[in-house]
Amino acid sequence: MNLPQREAAARRLLERTPPPVPPGLHAEVVRRGSRMLRRRALARRVLWLALLAAAVAFAVWAVMARPWVEPPSTTTPPISDW
């Protein structure tokens, strides 16, 4: 099929009248769309909550473990009884 034939076929498709839409289609699409939006919003809230929980858990671990403090030296014993 060459370019003029494809253009003619496309024109024939566009010149036809569109098929009728079923009567209950709009209500069904709105119902499914609103359900999809609610699920997305719930998923977004759950992900933000998980991120917040991870941040709090990291903060609690950092306060308890204090990884920024240098551990005491274990190679030299403390000097005593001099």
PDB file with SEQRES, HELIX, SHEET and CRYST1 records, atoms N, CA, C and O in Angstrom:
SEQRES   1 A   82  MET ASN LEU PRO GLN ARG GLU ALA ALA ALA ARG ARG LEU          
SEQRES   2 A   82  LEU GLU ARG THR PRO PRO PRO VAL PRO PRO GLY LEU HIS          
SEQRES   3 A   82  ALA GLU VAL VAL ARG ARG GLY SER ARG MET LEU ARG ARG          
SEQRES   4 A   82  ARG ALA LEU ALA ARG ARG VAL LEU TRP LEU ALA LEU LEU          
SEQRES   5 A   82  ALA ALA ALA VAL ALA PHE ALA VAL TRP ALA VAL MET ALA          
SEQRES   6 A   82  ARG PRO TRP VAL GLU PRO PRO SER THR THR THR PRO PRO          
SEQRES   7 A   82  ILE SER ASP TRP                                              
HELIX    1 AA1 LEU A    3  GLU A   15  1                                  13    
HELIX    2 AA2 LEU A   25  ALA A   65  1                                  41    
CRYST1    1.000    1.000    1.000  90.00  90.00  90.00 P 1           1          
ATOM      1  N   MET A   1       0.853  -1.170   0.000  1.00  0.00           N  
ATOM      2  CA  MET A   1       0.000   0.000   0.000  1.00  0.00           C  
ATOM      3  C   MET A   1       0.900   1.234   0.000  1.00  0.00           C  
ATOM      4  O   MET A   1       1.721   1.419   0.898  1.00  0.00           O  
ATOM      5  N   ASN A   2       0.736   2.054  -0.998  1.00  0.00           N  
ATOM      6  CA  ASN A   2       1.581   3.241  -1.093  1.00  0.00           C  
ATOM      7  C   ASN A   2       0.914   4.426  -0.384  1.00  0.00           C  
ATOM      8  O   ASN A   2      -0.187   4.301   0.152  1.00  0.00           O  
ATOM      9  N   LEU A   3       1.586   5.552  -0.388  1.00  0.00           N  
ATOM     10  CA  LEU A   3       1.133   6.724   0.368  1.00  0.00           C  
ATOM     11  C   LEU A   3      -0.233   7.227  -0.098  1.00  0.00           C  
ATOM     12  O   LEU A   3      -1.085   7.474   0.755  1.00  0.00           O  
ATOM     13  N   PRO A   4      -0.496   7.396  -1.398  1.00  0.00           N  
ATOM     14  CA  PRO A   4      -1.838   7.886  -1.789  1.00  0.00           C  
ATOM     15  C   PRO A   4      -2.956   6.930  -1.380  1.00  0.00           C  
ATOM     16  O   PRO A   4      -4.044   7.373  -1.012  1.00  0.00           O  
ATOM     17  N   GLN A   5      -2.702   5.643  -1.441  1.00  0.00           N  
ATOM     18  CA  GLN A   5      -3.736   4.685  -1.026  1.00  0.00           C  
ATOM     19  C   GLN A   5      -3.990   4.756   0.485  1.00  0.00           C  
ATOM     20  O   GLN A   5      -5.131   4.662   0.939  1.00  0.00           O  
ATOM     21  N   ARG A   6      -2.917   4.921   1.246  1.00  0.00           N  
ATOM     22  CA  ARG A   6      -3.089   5.046   2.701  1.00  0.00           C  
ATOM     23  C   ARG A   6      -3.841   6.323   3.053  1.00  0.00           C  
ATOM     24  O   ARG A   6      -4.698   6.321   3.936  1.00  0.00           O  
ATOM     25  N   GLU A   7      -3.516   7.421   2.354  1.00  0.00           N  
ATOM     26  CA  GLU A   7      -4.223   8.679   2.608  1.00  0.00           C  
ATOM     27  C   GLU A   7      -5.691   8.556   2.248  1.00  0.00           C  
ATOM     28  O   GLU A   7      -6.546   9.055   2.979  1.00  0.00           O  
ATOM     29  N   ALA A   8      -6.002   7.899   1.135  1.00  0.00           N  
ATOM     30  CA  ALA A   8      -7.394   7.715   0.731  1.00  0.00           C  
ATOM     31  C   ALA A   8      -8.138   6.849   1.745  1.00  0.00           C  
ATOM     32  O   ALA A   8      -9.289   7.134   2.076  1.00  0.00           O  
ATOM     33  N   ALA A   9      -7.491   5.799   2.238  1.00  0.00           N  
ATOM     34  CA  ALA A   9      -8.130   4.949   3.236  1.00  0.00           C  
ATOM     35  C   ALA A   9      -8.390   5.722   4.527  1.00  0.00           C  
ATOM     36  O   ALA A   9      -9.443   5.569   5.146  1.00  0.00           O  
ATOM     37  N   ALA A  10      -7.431   6.550   4.929  1.00  0.00           N  
ATOM     38  CA  ALA A  10      -7.609   7.359   6.132  1.00  0.00           C  
ATOM     39  C   ALA A  10      -8.739   8.360   5.941  1.00  0.00           C  
ATOM     40  O   ALA A  10      -9.525   8.577   6.863  1.00  0.00           O  
ATOM     41  N   ARG A  11      -8.836   8.967   4.780  1.00  0.00           N  
ATOM     42  CA  ARG A  11      -9.926   9.918   4.504  1.00  0.00           C  
ATOM     43  C   ARG A  11     -11.281   9.213   4.556  1.00  0.00           C  
ATOM     44  O   ARG A  11     -12.243   9.747   5.108  1.00  0.00           O  
ATOM     45  N   ARG A  12     -11.351   8.006   3.977  1.00  0.00           N  
ATOM     46  CA  ARG A  12     -12.618   7.262   4.016  1.00  0.00           C  
ATOM     47  C   ARG A  12     -13.032   6.956   5.448  1.00  0.00           C  
ATOM     48  O   ARG A  12     -14.210   7.048   5.794  1.00  0.00           O  
ATOM     49  N   LEU A  13     -12.055   6.589   6.284  1.00  0.00           N  
ATOM     50  CA  LEU A  13     -12.365   6.312   7.686  1.00  0.00           C  
ATOM     51  C   LEU A  13     -12.849   7.563   8.417  1.00  0.00           C  
ATOM     52  O   LEU A  13     -13.777   7.500   9.224  1.00  0.00           O  
ATOM     53  N   LEU A  14     -12.213   8.698   8.130  1.00  0.00           N  
ATOM     54  CA  LEU A  14     -12.579   9.934   8.821  1.00  0.00           C  
ATOM     55  C   LEU A  14     -13.892  10.514   8.329  1.00  0.00           C  
ATOM     56  O   LEU A  14     -14.562  11.224   9.079  1.00  0.00           O  
ATOM     57  N   GLU A  15     -14.282  10.231   7.086  1.00  0.00           N  
ATOM     58  CA  GLU A  15     -15.524  10.787   6.535  1.00  0.00           C  
ATOM     59  C   GLU A  15     -16.747  10.003   6.984  1.00  0.00           C  
ATOM     60  O   GLU A  15     -17.862  10.520   6.915  1.00  0.00           O  
ATOM     61  N   ARG A  16     -16.568   8.781   7.439  1.00  0.00           N  
ATOM     62  CA  ARG A  16     -17.705   8.007   7.913  1.00  0.00           C  
ATOM     63  C   ARG A  16     -18.251   8.607   9.197  1.00  0.00           C  
ATOM     64  O   ARG A  16     -17.535   9.291   9.928  1.00  0.00           O  
ATOM     65  N   THR A  17     -19.516   8.349   9.464  1.00  0.00           N  
ATOM     66  CA  THR A  17     -20.090   8.810  10.729  1.00  0.00           C  
ATOM     67  C   THR A  17     -19.622   7.884  11.838  1.00  0.00           C  
ATOM     68  O   THR A  17     -19.528   6.673  11.634  1.00  0.00           O  
ATOM     69  N   PRO A  18     -19.332   8.427  12.990  1.00  0.00           N  
ATOM     70  CA  PRO A  18     -18.854   7.582  14.083  1.00  0.00           C  
ATOM     71  C   PRO A  18     -19.968   6.649  14.569  1.00  0.00           C  
ATOM     72  O   PRO A  18     -21.144   6.998  14.467  1.00  0.00           O  
ATOM     73  N   PRO A  19     -19.627   5.496  15.085  1.00  0.00           N  
ATOM     74  CA  PRO A  19     -20.658   4.575  15.593  1.00  0.00           C  
ATOM     75  C   PRO A  19     -21.318   5.158  16.841  1.00  0.00           C  
ATOM     76  O   PRO A  19     -20.687   5.923  17.570  1.00  0.00           O  
ATOM     77  N   PRO A  20     -22.560   4.812  17.091  1.00  0.00           N  
ATOM     78  CA  PRO A  20     -23.238   5.348  18.284  1.00  0.00           C  
ATOM     79  C   PRO A  20     -22.607   4.795  19.562  1.00  0.00           C  
ATOM     80  O   PRO A  20     -22.143   3.656  19.611  1.00  0.00           O  
ATOM     81  N   VAL A  21     -22.607   5.630  20.579  1.00  0.00           N  
ATOM     82  CA  VAL A  21     -22.045   5.253  21.873  1.00  0.00           C  
ATOM     83  C   VAL A  21     -23.138   4.571  22.690  1.00  0.00           C  
ATOM     84  O   VAL A  21     -24.264   5.067  22.736  1.00  0.00           O  
ATOM     85  N   PRO A  22     -22.834   3.455  23.332  1.00  0.00           N  
ATOM     86  CA  PRO A  22     -23.857   2.798  24.161  1.00  0.00           C  
ATOM     87  C   PRO A  22     -24.348   3.736  25.267  1.00  0.00           C  
ATOM     88  O   PRO A  22     -23.577   4.555  25.768  1.00  0.00           O  
ATOM     89  N   PRO A  23     -25.615   3.625  25.648  1.00  0.00           N  
ATOM     90  CA  PRO A  23     -26.185   4.601  26.593  1.00  0.00           C  
ATOM     91  C   PRO A  23     -25.537   4.598  27.981  1.00  0.00           C  
ATOM     92  O   PRO A  23     -25.404   5.669  28.573  1.00  0.00           O  
ATOM     93  N   GLY A  24     -25.137   3.469  28.518  1.00  0.00           N  
ATOM     94  CA  GLY A  24     -24.587   3.444  29.874  1.00  0.00           C  
ATOM     95  C   GLY A  24     -23.091   3.597  29.931  1.00  0.00           C  
ATOM     96  O   GLY A  24     -22.503   3.468  31.004  1.00  0.00           O  
ATOM     97  N   LEU A  25     -22.453   3.868  28.806  1.00  0.00           N  
ATOM     98  CA  LEU A  25     -20.991   3.912  28.761  1.00  0.00           C  
ATOM     99  C   LEU A  25     -20.432   5.063  29.583  1.00  0.00           C  
ATOM    100  O   LEU A  25     -19.440   4.883  30.290  1.00  0.00           O  
ATOM    101  N   HIS A  26     -21.040   6.235  29.510  1.00  0.00           N  
ATOM    102  CA  HIS A  26     -20.525   7.403  30.219  1.00  0.00           C  
ATOM    103  C   HIS A  26     -20.528   7.171  31.722  1.00  0.00           C  
ATOM    104  O   HIS A  26     -19.539   7.462  32.394  1.00  0.00           O  
ATOM    105  N   ALA A  27     -21.620   6.653  32.253  1.00  0.00           N  
ATOM    106  CA  ALA A  27     -21.700   6.416  33.701  1.00  0.00           C  
ATOM    107  C   ALA A  27     -20.660   5.375  34.130  1.00  0.00           C  
ATOM    108  O   ALA A  27     -20.042   5.519  35.185  1.00  0.00           O  
ATOM    109  N   GLU A  28     -20.466   4.343  33.331  1.00  0.00           N  
ATOM    110  CA  GLU A  28     -19.482   3.311  33.661  1.00  0.00           C  
ATOM    111  C   GLU A  28     -18.058   3.877  33.661  1.00  0.00           C  
ATOM    112  O   GLU A  28     -17.255   3.549  34.535  1.00  0.00           O  
ATOM    113  N   VAL A  29     -17.757   4.716  32.690  1.00  0.00           N  
ATOM    114  CA  VAL A  29     -16.422   5.316  32.605  1.00  0.00           C  
ATOM    115  C   VAL A  29     -16.177   6.248  33.786  1.00  0.00           C  
ATOM    116  O   VAL A  29     -15.084   6.254  34.353  1.00  0.00           O  
ATOM    117  N   VAL A  30     -17.174   7.028  34.158  1.00  0.00           N  
ATOM    118  CA  VAL A  30     -17.024   7.933  35.306  1.00  0.00           C  
ATOM    119  C   VAL A  30     -16.817   7.129  36.585  1.00  0.00           C  
ATOM    120  O   VAL A  30     -15.986   7.494  37.417  1.00  0.00           O  
ATOM    121  N   ARG A  31     -17.562   6.040  36.749  1.00  0.00           N  
ATOM    122  CA  ARG A  31     -17.427   5.205  37.945  1.00  0.00           C  
ATOM    123  C   ARG A  31     -16.032   4.590  38.026  1.00  0.00           C  
ATOM    124  O   ARG A  31     -15.393   4.619  39.078  1.00  0.00           O  
ATOM    125  N   ARG A  32     -15.565   4.035  36.913  1.00  0.00           N  
ATOM    126  CA  ARG A  32     -14.231   3.427  36.905  1.00  0.00           C  
ATOM    127  C   ARG A  32     -13.136   4.477  37.109  1.00  0.00           C  
ATOM    128  O   ARG A  32     -12.152   4.225  37.804  1.00  0.00           O  
ATOM    129  N   GLY A  33     -13.310   5.644  36.505  1.00  0.00           N  
ATOM    130  CA  GLY A  33     -12.304   6.704  36.656  1.00  0.00           C  
ATOM    131  C   GLY A  33     -12.211   7.199  38.080  1.00  0.00           C  
ATOM    132  O   GLY A  33     -11.115   7.427  38.592  1.00  0.00           O  
ATOM    133  N   SER A  34     -13.366   7.371  38.733  1.00  0.00           N  
ATOM    134  CA  SER A  34     -13.323   7.842  40.124  1.00  0.00           C  
ATOM    135  C   SER A  34     -12.713   6.782  41.030  1.00  0.00           C  
ATOM    136  O   SER A  34     -11.993   7.115  41.971  1.00  0.00           O  
ATOM    137  N   ARG A  35     -12.995   5.499  40.756  1.00  0.00           N  
ATOM    138  CA  ARG A  35     -12.396   4.424  41.545  1.00  0.00           C  
ATOM    139  C   ARG A  35     -10.876   4.409  41.346  1.00  0.00           C  
ATOM    140  O   ARG A  35     -10.120   4.219  42.299  1.00  0.00           O  
ATOM    141  N   MET A  36     -10.442   4.609  40.109  1.00  0.00           N  
ATOM    142  CA  MET A  36      -9.007   4.630  39.826  1.00  0.00           C  
ATOM    143  C   MET A  36      -8.331   5.804  40.544  1.00  0.00           C  
ATOM    144  O   MET A  36      -7.231   5.652  41.075  1.00  0.00           O  
ATOM    145  N   LEU A  37      -8.976   6.957  40.563  1.00  0.00           N  
ATOM    146  CA  LEU A  37      -8.404   8.108  41.265  1.00  0.00           C  
ATOM    147  C   LEU A  37      -8.324   7.864  42.772  1.00  0.00           C  
ATOM    148  O   LEU A  37      -7.349   8.253  43.413  1.00  0.00           O  
ATOM    149  N   ARG A  38      -9.350   7.219  43.338  1.00  0.00           N  
ATOM    150  CA  ARG A  38      -9.309   6.908  44.774  1.00  0.00           C  
ATOM    151  C   ARG A  38      -8.184   5.934  45.089  1.00  0.00           C  
ATOM    152  O   ARG A  38      -7.495   6.084  46.098  1.00  0.00           O  
ATOM    153  N   ARG A  39      -7.997   4.939  44.234  1.00  0.00           N  
ATOM    154  CA  ARG A  39      -6.905   3.988  44.461  1.00  0.00           C  
ATOM    155  C   ARG A  39      -5.548   4.653  44.363  1.00  0.00           C  
ATOM    156  O   ARG A  39      -4.655   4.369  45.161  1.00  0.00           O  
ATOM    157  N   ARG A  40      -5.388   5.529  43.399  1.00  0.00           N  
ATOM    158  CA  ARG A  40      -4.108   6.249  43.276  1.00  0.00           C  
ATOM    159  C   ARG A  40      -3.854   7.118  44.496  1.00  0.00           C  
ATOM    160  O   ARG A  40      -2.736   7.160  45.009  1.00  0.00           O  
ATOM    161  N   ALA A  41      -4.882   7.810  44.960  1.00  0.00           N  
ATOM    162  CA  ALA A  41      -4.715   8.660  46.142  1.00  0.00           C  
ATOM    163  C   ALA A  41      -4.363   7.815  47.359  1.00  0.00           C  
ATOM    164  O   ALA A  41      -3.508   8.208  48.153  1.00  0.00           O  
ATOM    165  N   LEU A  42      -5.007   6.662  47.520  1.00  0.00           N  
ATOM    166  CA  LEU A  42      -4.698   5.784  48.637  1.00  0.00           C  
ATOM    167  C   LEU A  42      -3.268   5.256  48.539  1.00  0.00           C  
ATOM    168  O   LEU A  42      -2.552   5.207  49.539  1.00  0.00           O  
ATOM    169  N   ALA A  43      -2.857   4.865  47.341  1.00  0.00           N  
ATOM    170  CA  ALA A  43      -1.488   4.371  47.150  1.00  0.00           C  
ATOM    171  C   ALA A  43      -0.478   5.478  47.467  1.00  0.00           C  
ATOM    172  O   ALA A  43       0.557   5.217  48.081  1.00  0.00           O  
ATOM    173  N   ARG A  44      -0.772   6.693  47.054  1.00  0.00           N  
ATOM    174  CA  ARG A  44       0.126   7.815  47.335  1.00  0.00           C  
ATOM    175  C   ARG A  44       0.239   8.058  48.840  1.00  0.00           C  
ATOM    176  O   ARG A  44       1.330   8.301  49.355  1.00  0.00           O  
ATOM    177  N   ARG A  45      -0.902   7.992  49.545  1.00  0.00           N  
ATOM    178  CA  ARG A  45      -0.871   8.185  50.997  1.00  0.00           C  
ATOM    179  C   ARG A  45      -0.079   7.080  51.687  1.00  0.00           C  
ATOM    180  O   ARG A  45       0.689   7.344  52.612  1.00  0.00           O  
ATOM    181  N   VAL A  46      -0.269   5.845  51.235  1.00  0.00           N  
ATOM    182  CA  VAL A  46       0.460   4.720  51.839  1.00  0.00           C  
ATOM    183  C   VAL A  46       1.958   4.873  51.610  1.00  0.00           C  
ATOM    184  O   VAL A  46       2.751   4.613  52.515  1.00  0.00           O  
ATOM    185  N   LEU A  47       2.351   5.292  50.417  1.00  0.00           N  
ATOM    186  CA  LEU A  47       3.774   5.472  50.142  1.00  0.00           C  
ATOM    187  C   LEU A  47       4.368   6.603  50.976  1.00  0.00           C  
ATOM    188  O   LEU A  47       5.488   6.477  51.473  1.00  0.00           O  
ATOM    189  N   TRP A  48       3.638   7.703  51.138  1.00  0.00           N  
ATOM    190  CA  TRP A  48       4.138   8.794  51.982  1.00  0.00           C  
ATOM    191  C   TRP A  48       4.240   8.341  53.437  1.00  0.00           C  
ATOM    192  O   TRP A  48       5.184   8.703  54.140  1.00  0.00           O  
ATOM    193  N   LEU A  49       3.261   7.545  53.887  1.00  0.00           N  
ATOM    194  CA  LEU A  49       3.307   7.036  55.244  1.00  0.00           C  
ATOM    195  C   LEU A  49       4.498   6.100  55.439  1.00  0.00           C  
ATOM    196  O   LEU A  49       5.158   6.145  56.478  1.00  0.00           O  
ATOM    197  N   ALA A  50       4.777   5.254  54.448  1.00  0.00           N  
ATOM    198  CA  ALA A  50       5.933   4.358  54.531  1.00  0.00           C  
ATOM    199  C   ALA A  50       7.234   5.164  54.544  1.00  0.00           C  
ATOM    200  O   ALA A  50       8.159   4.835  55.287  1.00  0.00           O  
ATOM    201  N   LEU A  51       7.307   6.206  53.737  1.00  0.00           N  
ATOM    202  CA  LEU A  51       8.498   7.060  53.736  1.00  0.00           C  
ATOM    203  C   LEU A  51       8.675   7.748  55.092  1.00  0.00           C  
ATOM    204  O   LEU A  51       9.790   7.829  55.606  1.00  0.00           O  
ATOM    205  N   LEU A  52       7.594   8.235  55.659  1.00  0.00           N  
ATOM    206  CA  LEU A  52       7.659   8.871  56.976  1.00  0.00           C  
ATOM    207  C   LEU A  52       8.101   7.866  58.041  1.00  0.00           C  
ATOM    208  O   LEU A  52       8.926   8.191  58.896  1.00  0.00           O  
ATOM    209  N   ALA A  53       7.557   6.650  57.993  1.00  0.00           N  
ATOM    210  CA  ALA A  53       7.939   5.626  58.965  1.00  0.00           C  
ATOM    211  C   ALA A  53       9.416   5.266  58.825  1.00  0.00           C  
ATOM    212  O   ALA A  53      10.102   5.062  59.827  1.00  0.00           O  
ATOM    213  N   ALA A  54       9.909   5.187  57.588  1.00  0.00           N  
ATOM    214  CA  ALA A  54      11.328   4.893  57.379  1.00  0.00           C  
ATOM    215  C   ALA A  54      12.203   6.022  57.925  1.00  0.00           C  
ATOM    216  O   ALA A  54      13.245   5.765  58.528  1.00  0.00           O  
ATOM    217  N   ALA A  55      11.786   7.254  57.716  1.00  0.00           N  
ATOM    218  CA  ALA A  55      12.560   8.390  58.221  1.00  0.00           C  
ATOM    219  C   ALA A  55      12.583   8.395  59.750  1.00  0.00           C  
ATOM    220  O   ALA A  55      13.620   8.659  60.358  1.00  0.00           O  
ATOM    221  N   VAL A  56      11.446   8.104  60.363  1.00  0.00           N  
ATOM    222  CA  VAL A  56      11.402   8.061  61.835  1.00  0.00           C  
ATOM    223  C   VAL A  56      12.257   6.909  62.359  1.00  0.00           C  
ATOM    224  O   VAL A  56      12.985   7.063  63.340  1.00  0.00           O  
ATOM    225  N   ALA A  57      12.164   5.753  61.700  1.00  0.00           N  
ATOM    226  CA  ALA A  57      12.981   4.608  62.133  1.00  0.00           C  
ATOM    227  C   ALA A  57      14.465   4.923  61.996  1.00  0.00           C  
ATOM    228  O   ALA A  57      15.253   4.561  62.870  1.00  0.00           O  
ATOM    229  N   PHE A  58      14.859   5.588  60.918  1.00  0.00           N  
ATOM    230  CA  PHE A  58      16.262   5.959  60.752  1.00  0.00           C  
ATOM    231  C   PHE A  58      16.692   6.952  61.826  1.00  0.00           C  
ATOM    232  O   PHE A  58      17.790   6.844  62.372  1.00  0.00           O  
ATOM    233  N   ALA A  59      15.837   7.907  62.127  1.00  0.00           N  
ATOM    234  CA  ALA A  59      16.184   8.899  63.146  1.00  0.00           C  
ATOM    235  C   ALA A  59      16.330   8.236  64.515  1.00  0.00           C  
ATOM    236  O   ALA A  59      17.252   8.565  65.262  1.00  0.00           O  
ATOM    237  N   VAL A  60      15.445   7.321  64.850  1.00  0.00           N  
ATOM    238  CA  VAL A  60      15.542   6.631  66.139  1.00  0.00           C  
ATOM    239  C   VAL A  60      16.814   5.794  66.180  1.00  0.00           C  
ATOM    240  O   VAL A  60      17.521   5.796  67.188  1.00  0.00           O  
ATOM    241  N   TRP A  61      17.113   5.080  65.098  1.00  0.00           N  
ATOM    242  CA  TRP A  61      18.346   4.291  65.056  1.00  0.00           C  
ATOM    243  C   TRP A  61      19.572   5.188  65.207  1.00  0.00           C  
ATOM    244  O   TRP A  61      20.503   4.849  65.937  1.00  0.00           O  
ATOM    245  N   ALA A  62      19.577   6.330  64.521  1.00  0.00           N  
ATOM    246  CA  ALA A  62      20.738   7.224  64.582  1.00  0.00           C  
ATOM    247  C   ALA A  62      20.923   7.778  65.988  1.00  0.00           C  
ATOM    248  O   ALA A  62      22.055   7.926  66.451  1.00  0.00           O  
ATOM    249  N   VAL A  63      19.831   8.084  66.668  1.00  0.00           N  
ATOM    250  CA  VAL A  63      19.945   8.600  68.038  1.00  0.00           C  
ATOM    251  C   VAL A  63      20.449   7.508  68.977  1.00  0.00           C  
ATOM    252  O   VAL A  63      21.257   7.785  69.863  1.00  0.00           O  
ATOM    253  N   MET A  64      19.994   6.294  68.799  1.00  0.00           N  
ATOM    254  CA  MET A  64      20.404   5.209  69.680  1.00  0.00           C  
ATOM    255  C   MET A  64      21.821   4.717  69.371  1.00  0.00           C  
ATOM    256  O   MET A  64      22.590   4.466  70.300  1.00  0.00           O  
ATOM    257  N   ALA A  65      22.182   4.573  68.112  1.00  0.00           N  
ATOM    258  CA  ALA A  65      23.482   4.011  67.747  1.00  0.00           C  
ATOM    259  C   ALA A  65      24.580   5.065  67.686  1.00  0.00           C  
ATOM    260  O   ALA A  65      25.756   4.737  67.839  1.00  0.00           O  
ATOM    261  N   ARG A  66      24.225   6.296  67.470  1.00  0.00           N  
ATOM    262  CA  ARG A  66      25.167   7.418  67.352  1.00  0.00           C  
ATOM    263  C   ARG A  66      26.359   7.047  66.453  1.00  0.00           C  
ATOM    264  O   ARG A  66      27.487   6.951  66.937  1.00  0.00           O  
ATOM    265  N   PRO A  67      26.118   6.838  65.158  1.00  0.00           N  
ATOM    266  CA  PRO A  67      27.200   6.421  64.264  1.00  0.00           C  
ATOM    267  C   PRO A  67      28.236   7.515  64.022  1.00  0.00           C  
ATOM    268  O   PRO A  67      29.304   7.219  63.486  1.00  0.00           O  
ATOM    269  N   TRP A  68      27.971   8.742  64.389  1.00  0.00           N  
ATOM    270  CA  TRP A  68      28.933   9.826  64.165  1.00  0.00           C  
ATOM    271  C   TRP A  68      29.990   9.900  65.261  1.00  0.00           C  
ATOM    272  O   TRP A  68      30.992  10.597  65.102  1.00  0.00           O  
ATOM    273  N   VAL A  69      29.782   9.193  66.368  1.00  0.00           N  
ATOM    274  CA  VAL A  69      30.734   9.212  67.473  1.00  0.00           C  
ATOM    275  C   VAL A  69      31.794   8.144  67.223  1.00  0.00           C  
ATOM    276  O   VAL A  69      31.482   7.013  66.849  1.00  0.00           O  
ATOM    277  N   GLU A  70      33.062   8.527  67.436  1.00  0.00           N  
ATOM    278  CA  GLU A  70      34.158   7.575  67.246  1.00  0.00           C  
ATOM    279  C   GLU A  70      34.144   6.560  68.386  1.00  0.00           C  
ATOM    280  O   GLU A  70      34.090   6.935  69.557  1.00  0.00           O  
ATOM    281  N   PRO A  71      34.193   5.277  68.038  1.00  0.00           N  
ATOM    282  CA  PRO A  71      34.149   4.271  69.104  1.00  0.00           C  
ATOM    283  C   PRO A  71      35.430   4.325  69.938  1.00  0.00           C  
ATOM    284  O   PRO A  71      36.476   4.746  69.443  1.00  0.00           O  
ATOM    285  N   PRO A  72      35.352   3.903  71.188  1.00  0.00           N  
ATOM    286  CA  PRO A  72      36.556   3.924  72.034  1.00  0.00           C  
ATOM    287  C   PRO A  72      37.604   2.945  71.506  1.00  0.00           C  
ATOM    288  O   PRO A  72      37.282   1.905  70.931  1.00  0.00           O  
ATOM    289  N   SER A  73      38.826   3.301  71.715  1.00  0.00           N  
ATOM    290  CA  SER A  73      39.925   2.470  71.243  1.00  0.00           C  
ATOM    291  C   SER A  73      40.011   1.197  72.070  1.00  0.00           C  
ATOM    292  O   SER A  73      39.913   1.232  73.297  1.00  0.00           O  
ATOM    293  N   THR A  74      40.195   0.070  71.385  1.00  0.00           N  
ATOM    294  CA  THR A  74      40.304  -1.214  72.089  1.00  0.00           C  
ATOM    295  C   THR A  74      41.704  -1.780  72.014  1.00  0.00           C  
ATOM    296  O   THR A  74      41.954  -2.871  72.527  1.00  0.00           O  
ATOM    297  N   THR A  75      42.639  -1.052  71.377  1.00  0.00           N  
ATOM    298  CA  THR A  75      43.990  -1.592  71.232  1.00  0.00           C  
ATOM    299  C   THR A  75      44.887  -1.261  72.405  1.00  0.00           C  
ATOM    300  O   THR A  75      45.814  -2.017  72.694  1.00  0.00           O  
ATOM    301  N   THR A  76      44.646  -0.166  73.083  1.00  0.00           N  
ATOM    302  CA  THR A  76      45.483   0.230  74.205  1.00  0.00           C  
ATOM    303  C   THR A  76      44.663   0.201  75.476  1.00  0.00           C  
ATOM    304  O   THR A  76      43.597   0.813  75.525  1.00  0.00           O  
ATOM    305  N   PRO A  77      45.122  -0.488  76.507  1.00  0.00           N  
ATOM    306  CA  PRO A  77      44.347  -0.509  77.752  1.00  0.00           C  
ATOM    307  C   PRO A  77      44.458   0.840  78.451  1.00  0.00           C  
ATOM    308  O   PRO A  77      45.428   1.570  78.249  1.00  0.00           O  
ATOM    309  N   PRO A  78      43.489   1.163  79.254  1.00  0.00           N  
ATOM    310  CA  PRO A  78      43.562   2.434  79.998  1.00  0.00           C  
ATOM    311  C   PRO A  78      44.701   2.390  81.023  1.00  0.00           C  
ATOM    312  O   PRO A  78      45.026   1.342  81.581  1.00  0.00           O  
ATOM    313  N   ILE A  79      45.280   3.544  81.242  1.00  0.00           N  
ATOM    314  CA  ILE A  79      46.395   3.638  82.202  1.00  0.00           C  
ATOM    315  C   ILE A  79      45.824   3.856  83.598  1.00  0.00           C  
ATOM    316  O   ILE A  79      45.018   4.759  83.820  1.00  0.00           O  
ATOM    317  N   SER A  80      46.252   3.016  84.529  1.00  0.00           N  
ATOM    318  CA  SER A  80      45.785   3.167  85.913  1.00  0.00           C  
ATOM    319  C   SER A  80      46.896   2.723  86.885  1.00  0.00           C  
ATOM    320  O   SER A  80      47.850   2.065  86.468  1.00  0.00           O  
ATOM    321  N   ASP A  81      46.781   3.067  88.132  1.00  0.00           N  
ATOM    322  CA  ASP A  81      47.728   2.705  89.197  1.00  0.00           C  
ATOM    323  C   ASP A  81      49.129   3.203  88.907  1.00  0.00           C  
ATOM    324  O   ASP A  81      50.076   2.416  88.929  1.00  0.00           O  
ATOM    325  N   TRP A  82      49.284   4.461  88.640  1.00  0.00           N  
ATOM    326  CA  TRP A  82      50.626   5.039  88.463  1.00  0.00           C  
ATOM    327  C   TRP A  82      51.038   5.728  89.696  1.00  0.00           C  
ATOM    328  O   TRP A  82      52.136   6.282  89.756  1.00  0.00           O  
TER     329      TRP A  82                                                      
END                                                                             
